[in-house]
Amino acid sequence: MSDRVIEDPILNRPYDEPSRHFEFDVDGITDMIAERRRPSSYFIPVPQSRKGGRQLELTELTADQIQLNLLVNRIREHVTVWRHAGYGNVSPTTRRLLEHWADPERDNRVLFCQREAAETAIYLAEVAPRTGDVWIRNELAGANAEYNDGLNRVALKMATGSGKTVVMAMLIAWQVLNKVATPQNKLYSKRFLVVTPGLTIRDRLRVLLPSDPENYYRLRDLVPADLLGGLGQAQIVITNYHAFLPRELATARGVSRLTKDVLNPGGGPSPFTETEGQIVTRVLRDLGGSQEIVVFNDEAHHCYRGKVDDEKLTRTERTEAKERNEEARVWLTGLQAIESSVGVKTVYDLSATPFFLRGSGYQEGTLFPWVVSDFALIDAIESGIVKIPRMPVDDNQVSRTVTYLDLWSEVRDELPKGGRRGQVALDPTQMPDTLETALRALYDSYQRRFDAWEEAGDGGGTPPVFIVVCSNTSVSKWVFDWIGGYKRDDIAIPGELPLFSNVAEDGRWLRRPRTILVDSAQLESGDGMSAEFKKIAVTEINAFHADYARRFPGRTLDDVSDTDLLREVMNTVGKPGKLGEPVRCVVSVSMLTEGWDANTVTHILGIRAFGTQLLCEQVVGRGLRRRSYAVDDNGYFTPEYADVIGVPFRFIPTVAQTRDVTLKPTRRVHAEQERAAAKITFPRLTGYRTELSESRLFADFSDDTRLVLSTADFPTETTIVGIVGDEDTLTLAELKATREQTVAFELAKLLVAEYLDVQGQRLPWLFPQALRLTRQWLAEQVDYHDDTFPGLLRIKQTARKAAEKIVRAITWVDGARVGTVLPVLRSFDAVGSTAEVDFFTTKTVFGTSPDRCHVNYVTLDGPGGNEWERAVAKTLDTMPGVAAYAKNDHLGFSVPYTHEGITRQYVPDFLVRLDEAEDSVARTLIVEVSGSQKSPGPTAEKAATTRTSWVPAVNAHGGFGLWGYCEIGTAEITQAKKVLTAAMAALRELDPPARRSRGAA
């Protein structure tokens, strides 16, 4: 491997499906690039010789160890086809979310790996049952019967740092919003239980609560603004698996241990502890109700059913395996109890490493058989989504013989065994030479990174972080004192690494420590900090108490335990303005906790045994979260690196340096209370309905309703339209033989079945009149080019396009209404306003006038900002007759329209409220700046629907004032003010209709 160096391992754009990957051969990874996506696979561990508990031998990951994930790859193929076909066979709400997540014009885009995980879960739930993919359900049912006693588990494998929490938020939104839209649909739920392995993750997952100020639904723009209100119906409980442990009942208080033993002589279930049913009631208390729930397991590799294992393990390994298996048992049996009590629709497992470990009773490294989606660490590295673990530190040397890679084997015999209880305090000046040299070597690298951070200023960010993972409390205290400083004879001695020392050069303890000592296991369990650990961390605990009191005057420390305080410090490392902000070094006892998501970690040192590559990945994973998500001019992330010593993790060999990226400034775009006079309100529509009179139907066909057919638009074999649910496959030759009368008949059936109604009721007796209009349309409105023919209108999408054009002429006739178009309003949040705008952006912005715009900025689309939108915004900011205006960004205003049979949402650029007229009726103009930097899409359908459906429907309603539509195209952009003036004048001329007493549907 030493002669293989990959300078830049990033091959793919983070927001697109991967299309390239590095190949493996018998010697490991190569720099040869395959021009296709990497299939899902995993490495089968090679059994290693074991000598006295030595850690993992440094073997390469090679091609002969690769095992393909057949189920994942097969499902991936089906999901990819479905995605490219436009997300068919899903509910309207699901389609809306999928298109929102996939929108390339979004300011806060969703990573492809996050989209694919959510899409896979949705495909399994909604699409597969409708498309005949029952084999997926059968495969999962078999795996869950064998491994999970039938509990319906679905695992999504995502690399550390790739955004598993975002995926959980996406799936919660999908479930809740569909349940709100269709309350009787049993596929969905509004009740969720999120289970974590510890309190760190539990605290971090508060962003899944819609009520949390930093919730991901709004912060990451995961839900369209007009749908956010529905999330308020979600009921979410977030807990750690320890909640499944039985607790003592209140009746046990004051009862002595002897009395308990006397009353329970057989040693069976204690009458003083909770039963299984009582545990379930306690855990689900805040959910209420009795309907089935959806469960999310975060870091789900901790949840499995172990079995008897006779594998030969060292004493330490067997102890660790026993602890892991007991934790897994508690977790899984807790979920099974909930399934028995209230029912579980699905358990969604999320993990970077959903594998069985040694001692579980299964072959080490075996992938959980219920994994359905996979974005592995190597995929994440090749897409630039995570930092690249780099070994060794020295950038000009890559060698598998470097001592620091196998650090534990070099120092283990010189380190104390077990905890500090009963041991004499270790002298920090007697650090083993090899360990001291490793610490200093990694510190030298850190110092260079720190200096670069200081020079850059880093936009007010926090310093890079160095973490040390130790084997026990004796080693951790020894290393902590050596790094951060210690007390001897009441004299404070500075630490050996100046940037990490908690003692200043003049012998004073710093008010805010730079180095902290944490016991991951104790902080995660929530059982409280042991007296032993509290004693060794007393100095930093006192310092953080003082810091807490200073930063939060008036608050009391009575309700804040030492454990809570230290956990808060650890959880906020790398976060500006928080208790953990000044921390530069974290010394951890045991494994540094999963879910610790500081993105400022740049250096990791391991002083413990690592028996498997999975353990290596879990520790290295603590340093893989990227700091910058700014893409370069070509849409790629630039590489970031984490330097690692003592963790024998073999991956991509690289010596490249981290390249700094200029971070785009982030601005908050929001409605300001003092600008409330410029507020604009608008209706939220889900569609339209047409009230038709009993008289004859008429149609006024025009250029908008004309259709041009060309053979270039059609394949040689395709699916014909199925009006009553039937479909068939015909060749072009067979379609060519179709008579025009047959085409007219089928189009008329389609119109009556799906497009003409009165208050949602179909009118089959209108078929003769619909047939008359389709014949007229075929005769007058269809242009046949390139020897095309009427039979092509039997193709499903073409038929729907034809029906849309015909119905457009029926529902609006210049000068006379044959029918009345009315809006179908949202069942909740039917009215939106500019007051709801509040988001962050890195786009170019234009500052607005306080008396003209409720929102402080107009965001400008495209690189460098859309100059056309800027010109229109500047015009509206000063133009006479404009009372208020707003850019339609995160406003939640959209126009539902149908294109080729699929309902979509059109988002115009601006809303403009005119000065109040004499009749006191509010008038609002919708403004589209077309031909700019946005993808035009089906432009004609958008504009036509707005003019002929949305505006007439809302104006006919009578409760939202009068509305108009104005499009500023390429030719008019230099005369935007003139176009706007004419549109505003036309809107002022409209007379308000009498308000309808029955309202809208």
Stockholm file with secondary structure:
# STOCKHOLM 1.0

chainA/1-1001         MSDRVIEDPILNRPYDEPSRHFEFDVDGITDMIAERRRPSSYFIPVPQSRKGGRQLELTELTADQIQLNLLVNRIREHVTVWRHAGYGNVSPTTRRLLEHWADPERDNRVLFCQREAAETAIYLAEVAPRTGDVWIRNELAGANAEYNDGLNRVALKMATGSGKTVVMAMLIAWQVLNKVATPQNKLYSKRFLVVTPGLTIRDRLRVLLPSDPENYYRLRDLVPADLLGGLGQAQIVITNYHAFLPRELATARGVSRLTKDVLNPGGGPSPFTETEGQIVTRVLRDLGGSQEIVVFNDEAHHCYRGKVDDEKLTRTERTEAKERNEEARVWLTGLQAIESSVGVKTVYDLSATPFFLRGSGYQEGTLFPWVVSDFALIDAIESGIVKIPRMPVDDNQVSRTVTYLDLWSEVRDELPKGGRRGQVALDPTQMPDTLETALRALYDSYQRRFDAWEEAGDGGGTPPVFIVVCSNTSVSKWVFDWIGGYKRDDIAIPGELPLFSNVAEDGRWLRRPRTILVDSAQLESGDGMSAEFKKIAVTEINAFHADYARRFPGRTLDDVSDTDLLREVMNTVGKPGKLGEPVRCVVSVSMLTEGWDANTVTHILGIRAFGTQLLCEQVVGRGLRRRSYAVDDNGYFTPEYADVIGVPFRFIPTVAQTRDVTLKPTRRVHAEQERAAAKITFPRLTGYRTELSESRLFADFSDDTRLVLSTADFPTETTIVGIVGDEDTLTLAELKATREQTVAFELAKLLVAEYLDVQGQRLPWLFPQALRLTRQWLAEQVDYHDDTFPGLLRIKQTARKAAEKIVRAITWVDGARVGTVLPVLRSFDAVGSTAEVDFFTTKTVFGTSPDRCHVNYVTLDGPGGNEWERAVAKTLDTMPGVAAYAKNDHLGFSVPYTHEGITRQYVPDFLVRLDEAEDSVARTLIVEVSGSQKSPGPTAEKAATTRTSWVPAVNAHGGFGLWGYCEIGTAEITQAKKVLTAAMAALRELDPPARRSRGAA
#=GR chainA/1-1001 SS CTTCCCSCCCCSCTTSCCCCEEEEETTEEEEEEESSCCCCEEECCCCCCCSTTCCCCCCCCCGGGEEECHHHHHHHHHHHHHHHTTCCSSCHHHHHHHHHHHCTTCSSCCCHHHHHHHHHHHIIIIIHHHHTCHHHHHHHHHHHHHHSTTCCEEEEEECTTSCHHHHHHHHHHHHHHHHHHCTTCTTCCSEEEEEESSHHHHHHGGGGSTTSTTCHHHHTTCSCGGGGGGGGGCEEEEEEGGGGSCCBCGGGTTCCHHHHHHHCTTCCSCTTBCCHHHHHHHHTTTTCSSSCEEEEEETGGGCCCCCCCCCCCCHHHHHHHHHHHHHHHHHHHHHHHHHHHTCEEEEEEEESCCBCCTTSSSCTTCBCTTEEEEECHHHHHHTTCBCEEESSSCTTCCCTTCGGGGHHHHHGGGSCCSCSTTCCCCCGGGCCHHHHHHHHHHHHHHHHHHHHHHHHCGGGCCCCEEEEEESSHHHHHHHHHHHHCEEETTEEECCSSGGGCSBCTTSCBCSSCSEEEEEHHHHHHCSCCCHHHHHHTHHHHHHHHHHHHHHSTTCCSTTCCHHHHHHHHHHTTTCTTSTTTTCCEEEEESSCCTTCCCTTEEEEEEESCCCSHHHHHHHHGGGCBCSCCCBCTTSCBCCCEEEEESCCCCCCCCCCCCCCCCCCCCEEEEBCGGGGGGCCEEECEEEEEEEECSSCCCCCCCGGGCEEECGGGCCSEEEBCCTTSCCCEEEHHHHHTCCHHHHHHHHHHHHHHHTCEETTEECGGGHHHHHHHHHHHHHHTEEECTTCCGGGGGBHHHHHHHHHHHHHHHHCBTTBCSEEEEEEECSSCCEEEGGGCEEEECSEEEECCTTTCSBSEEEECSTTCCHHHHHHHHHHHHCTTEEEEEECSSSCCCEEEEETTEEEEECCSEEEEECCCTTCCCEEEEEEECSSSSCCCSHHHHHHHIIIIIHHHHHHHCSSCEEEEEEECTTTGGGHHHHHHHHHHHHHHCCCCCCCTTCCC
#=GC SS_cons          CTTCCCSCCCCSCTTSCCCCEEEEETTEEEEEEESSCCCCEEECCCCCCCSTTCCCCCCCCCGGGEEECHHHHHHHHHHHHHHHTTCCSSCHHHHHHHHHHHCTTCSSCCCHHHHHHHHHHHIIIIIHHHHTCHHHHHHHHHHHHHHSTTCCEEEEEECTTSCHHHHHHHHHHHHHHHHHHCTTCTTCCSEEEEEESSHHHHHHGGGGSTTSTTCHHHHTTCSCGGGGGGGGGCEEEEEEGGGGSCCBCGGGTTCCHHHHHHHCTTCCSCTTBCCHHHHHHHHTTTTCSSSCEEEEEETGGGCCCCCCCCCCCCHHHHHHHHHHHHHHHHHHHHHHHHHHHTCEEEEEEEESCCBCCTTSSSCTTCBCTTEEEEECHHHHHHTTCBCEEESSSCTTCCCTTCGGGGHHHHHGGGSCCSCSTTCCCCCGGGCCHHHHHHHHHHHHHHHHHHHHHHHHCGGGCCCCEEEEEESSHHHHHHHHHHHHCEEETTEEECCSSGGGCSBCTTSCBCSSCSEEEEEHHHHHHCSCCCHHHHHHTHHHHHHHHHHHHHHSTTCCSTTCCHHHHHHHHHHTTTCTTSTTTTCCEEEEESSCCTTCCCTTEEEEEEESCCCSHHHHHHHHGGGCBCSCCCBCTTSCBCCCEEEEESCCCCCCCCCCCCCCCCCCCCEEEEBCGGGGGGCCEEECEEEEEEEECSSCCCCCCCGGGCEEECGGGCCSEEEBCCTTSCCCEEEHHHHHTCCHHHHHHHHHHHHHHHTCEETTEECGGGHHHHHHHHHHHHHHTEEECTTCCGGGGGBHHHHHHHHHHHHHHHHCBTTBCSEEEEEEECSSCCEEEGGGCEEEECSEEEECCTTTCSBSEEEECSTTCCHHHHHHHHHHHHCTTEEEEEECSSSCCCEEEEETTEEEEECCSEEEEECCCTTCCCEEEEEEECSSSSCCCSHHHHHHHIIIIIHHHHHHHCSSCEEEEEEECTTTGGGHHHHHHHHHHHHHHCCCCCCCTTCCC
//
